[in-house]
């Protein structure tokens, strides 16, 4: 298969996952790019570029469908913008092996949070707790932006269980907020990686092609989550993506 056709196919598949799960797709794209011969740093750059495209389209669609709380999204997005701005610096000083280990540990942590932690009450409508919830959203966005973009992922798969547990949001609300967060963090991360010369012309071209495919796929994913998946099915599919991503990264790390 032509490499560009493969990139389109990868982007299409990842875009569908982005729409369903509110993820940037890095947990899928980074391992696949590693398998095609790209370095870990190049794989991260490609992943982040496609995230910016798919998350923009996905967030516009979610906003039109009234599934995105714009005010909450801005709080998370602002945190992600700040946290992701340090990603290029971290990639320059930390080895790829260490980053892959951290990547795997974060996936495991997210799975445990999602499976074992009970959902708390949704405090969104409680005015007495509004400012505290806003602060939590901002801090979650900042920390996730720092770690996620450094590892080449948007952070949606890390944020969904955190928002589900700490803030009590249902999974579909978390997905819309996670995708909006990725828009901010990926743009900030892309500029940081460009500044540190991690994103070059080859990475830019590959990221744009994968991103084109993901733009086509994200609308399909959002349509599915809005009309075809109930809460229980949605959670089961999220866990499946966690498991697949972990297996791919562990294989690349040890074999």
N, C-alpha and C positions, 0 to 999 in steps of 0.2 A: 504493500500500500504506500502511495506517495506520502511523504512526511507531513505535508500541509493538509492533506485529506485526513490523516490521523489526528492532527491538531484540531481540526474542525469537529471530528467525532468526539474527541475528548472534551472539547468545550461544550458540545451539545449535551452530552451526558451529565457533565458537571453543572450546567445551567439548570437542568431539570432538578437536580439535587438541591441547588441553591434556592429554587422557588419553593420546594417542599419543606426543607429543613432550616432555611435561613442561614445557610453557611456560604462561605466564599468559595469553597471547593478545594482549598489548599491541601486538605487531608487526602484528597484523591489525586490532584494534579502534581504535587511535589513528588510522591513516590513514582508516578508514571514518568515524569520528566527525568528523574534519576535513572529509570530503566532504559530510557532512550539515549542515554549518554551525556546528559547535561550534568554539570556540577551541582552541588547542593545550593550554592549561592545563585547560580543561574536559574535553577528550578524555582527558587523563592521569587526571583524577579518576574518570571513568566506567570507564576501563580497570582502575584499581587496585581499585575497589569490586567489580567482577565477579571479579577475580582471587581476592580473599579467599574468595568463596563457592565458586568452582570448585575451588580448590586444597585447601580443607578437605574437600570431598566426595571429591575424587580421592585425597587422602592417606589418608583412612579406608579407601577401597576397596583401595588398594595395601597398606596394613598388614594388612588381612584376608586378602589374597592372598599375604602373606609376601614381597612384592617390595620392601618398604621396610625398609632398615636404620635402625631408630629412633635408635640411638646416633650414627651418622654424620649423620643428618638433624638432630639437635639441635645439633651443632657448626656445621653450615652455617646452620641457622636462627638461631642466636644471633648469628652474624656479620651475617646479613641484617637482623635486628632493629635492630642498632646502625647499620649503614650507611644503611638506609632512613629513619631518624629525621631525617636532614638534608635530605630531599628537598624539603619545603615551603619551606625557607629558600632553596635553590638556585633554585627556580622563581620566587621573588620577585625575584631579582637578575640572572638570566640571560635574554636574549631568546629567544623561541621559535625564531627562525631558527638561532641558534647551536646550540640543543638538537637541532633536526632534523638539522643537519649531523653532530653527534656521534652521533646515532642511526644515521644511514646508515653512518658509519665503523665503528661497533661491529658492525653487521651484516656488513660486508665482512670485518672482522677475524675474526669468528666463523666465517665461511665458509672463510676461508683456513686457520685452525687445524684445522677439521674435515676439510678435504680433503687438505692437504699434510703435516700433522704425523703421524708414525707413533705408534701407540699404545704406551705404555710398559707395563711389567709391572705387574700389580695387586698392590700391596704390603699390601692389607688384612690378610692373614693373617700378615704378617711382624711379630712382636712388637717387634723391635728398631727398626722404623721407625714403630711405631704412633703415638707422640707427634708425630713430624714430620708424618705424614699428617694427624693431627688439627689441627695448627697450619695446614697448608696449606688444609684445608677451611674453617676459621674465617676465614682471610684472604680466600679466594676468596668466601666468603659476604658479608664486610664490604664489599669493593670492589664486588662485583656489586650488592649492595643499594643502595649509594650511587648508582651510575651508572644502574642499571636503573630503579628507582622514579622517579628524577628525570625519566627519559625516558618514563615511563608503561608500561614493560614489566616483567614479573615477574622476568626474568633467566634463565629456564630455557634460552632459546636461546643465551645467552652462557655459561652454566655447563656445559652438556652437552659442548661441545668442550674446555673447560678441564679438567673432570674426566676426560674421555676421554684427553687427552694427558698431563697432569701426574700423574694418579693411576692411569691404566691401567684405569679401570672400563669395562665394556661399556655400550653405548648404553641398554639397557633399565634397568640399574641407575642410570645417570645420570638417566634420565627420572623415576624414582620419587623420587630425592633432590632433583632440580630442582623438582618439584611441591611437595614438602614445604618446601623453602626459600621458595618463593613465598608459602606460607601466612604465614610469619613476616614477610617483607619487605612484603607487601601490607597487612597489618594495621597495621604500624608506619608505612608510608607514608600510609595513609588518615588516621590520627590526625594526622600531621604536616601534611597538606593541609587538614584540618579546622581545625587550630589557626591556619593562615595564611589561612583563609577562601577557599580555592580550591574546596573542595567545598561547594556550597550546596544548597538544596532541589531545584532542577532537576537538578543533577548526581547527587544522591543517588537521585532517582527513576529516572533513566536507568540508573545503575549497577546498581540493584536489579533492574530489568527484564532488562537484558542478563545479569546474574548468574544470574537464574532460568533463562534459556535455557541458559547454560553449565553449570549444575548437571545439567540433563537430558542434555547432550551428553557430559560428561566420563566417565560410566559406560560409554557406547558406545565411546569412544576407548580406555579401559583394557581393555575386553573384546577389542577388535581387536588391541591390542599383545600381549596375553597369548596369544592363540590363533591369529592369522592372519598376523602379520608376522614374518619372519625378520630376522636382523641386517642383511643386505645391503639388503633392501627398506626397512627402517626408516631406514637412513642416507640412502638415495636420497630418501625422502619428506621428511626433515629438510632436505636441501639444496634441495628444491623450495620449501619454506616460506620459507627464507632468501631465495631469489631473488625470490619474489613480494612479500615484505615490502619488499625493497630497491627494487624497481620502483615500488611504490605511493608510498613516501616521496619518492623522487627526483622523481616526477611532481608531487607536491604542492609540492615545494620550488622547482621551476624553471618550472612552468606555472600 
